[in-house]
Amino acid sequence: MGERLKGKAAVVTGSGRGIGRAVALALAAEGAQLVINDAGVALDGSGGEMTPADQVVAQIRQAGGQAVANYDSVALYENGEKIVKTCVDTFGKIDILCNVAGILRDRMIFNMTKEEWYDVINVHLNGTFNCTKFASILMRQQRSGRIINFTSSAALGTSGHANYGAAKAAIIGFTLAVARDVGSYGVTCNVIMPGARTRMTESVPENVAAIRAARGVVMHAAGGAPEAPRRPTGPMGPEYVPPLVVWLCTNAGANINSQILGAQGGVVELYAQPEVWRCIHKDPSKGPWTLDELEGLMPISIAKELTNPAPPRQPASPA
């Protein structure tokens, strides 16, 4: 075992499986003491069992590390305090919080139920808030800590992911705000956009890209041109994500704050912060833009080369 995080106490939500598990094992391998939080639910959030969390705890202990299990759902506000309290009661403090827990309820927006919307928002977005709220209180008092949230490329817009994409996009905004709230107290908050083959990604049908293409739905980069393939070839297991997370938790990552980072396969990425891309100006003393002015200027300035990622289709002809 390494010692870069020796004496540090960490909570990793959703760490019974997938990326969360890989992150927890990597933190433990560098000497961190772990709270393995996992409600043991199915991908859609149903059910619940203790086995996933217990197995990770056993694995860490067998390797000579320290870990305890917590089975509370992050979706409930009061559980955020319970999860953090588990860490403090067991290890005396909390130094690291990794918000990884998530569920899927994929559905096209016109078919999505109220429950499918709120359940995903509650786990991903509210769960991130619930744990961060209570961890940040203690980290502020001790004037140190690392908060690492997890987003997804779905935040950039993917068909059938209105609930998941909205939550993941909101987590980016949440991270950028929290980083400014806690930064002056020696606490950092960053967000990771991972890419890995896990139980969650494997649940997406292999033909989903073909289905979207048939509908005319394509992914686009900010410049309007079709996005080039991002994912590296070769192994894409969850074990490729944790090294970046662990590095952020070490002394070397102490000044990295309010950043959007990516990790997948052998690739580590830094995403640009949101900024104005194009702009047109008018002297405000001359009044608001008129529709005639916008009709003349927009096609050659703001809207130039912009494309519709889901252009209208002709209705299918009756058989």
Beta strands, then each sheet from edge to edge (+ up, - down):
strand 1: 9-13
strand 2: 33-37
strand 3: 67-70
strand 4: 96-99
strand 5: 145-150
strand 6: 187-195
strand 7: 260-264
strand 8: 267-270
sheet 1: 3+ 2+ 1+ 4+ 5+ 6+ 7+ 8-
end
